[in-house]
Amino acid sequence: MAGLKLAAVTAAIATGTAAKTLAQIIAPANHRVQLKRLEISFDGVTNTATPIKVDILRQTTAGTMSSLTPVKRGNFTETLQTTAQHTATAEPTAGDVLRSYYVHPQQGEVWEAPFGDPMDIPGGTRLGVRVTAGVSVNALVSLDLEE
């Protein structure tokens, strides 16, 4: 860990109504990455809509997604090694679910690591943010990480 702070932020992504990975972080080989904060929000308009299930989970395959370029959160010259993807069109293979939430489609959720206990993404592994919605709405995902 060199203390390089980075962010991966998606544009609006339609959730669809089946399980869908919105974002996936890929830790570089032999290099641990830490998730410090996750924000997810939805643009639903119906106050009686069914809550959306949000999972933070390990994923054992890449699935089929578009590239998402993490950006530096600070003034440093080192090259980021972490990569990311967004908007699965073919779902990755799910591994362990680390956190699950129900979030109303008119709201959002913030997960922030307890002091001194960030969520580790071991070198060469993947961490995904997956949703399962009853009605399709748009979602935004923001991830704050450190490598």
Steps between C-alpha positions, in 0.01 A plus 500: 500500500652824386209720605393594146140616515274447202135520398291301255175675407240377253263697283130414536437128444154345451454227761264280301295250701744207525818487709748740339857595588530877475871527586793267553845583640794284392801503732838468326686171539684474833373842608221552754240776453271633772143620461454798731156627393216401270213726396206381291191698410191447288268733306168321558182710510243264656481515879331158523767319292663187640845557654805406295739239638862621490781247548871565546661172405810323384480387137712222356469591130490823302167452325450728199515871582625836380827644625488758782815704557575575867631851568755625752370677810805708567808651348739211450705376207480124555298299247181339626499123460137435594252456215122501492199411285134599494159395364505123468338358188607148607517456877827406671505188715397594852718415797454595865247773575665739749212746554134519391256788529145581395485852365186683390518596129447868588800503731859386533738335743847585624729232641807638670770277642521501878815677618798272440294225335461561125372223273803325348516390137794255489742517209363356177141478624176685422239684705161579350197715574189311385136603516172313463206731435128439457471788254776650287637836617831676442781459753825683570791330678801674655785304658786647703800267514863489604780295351 
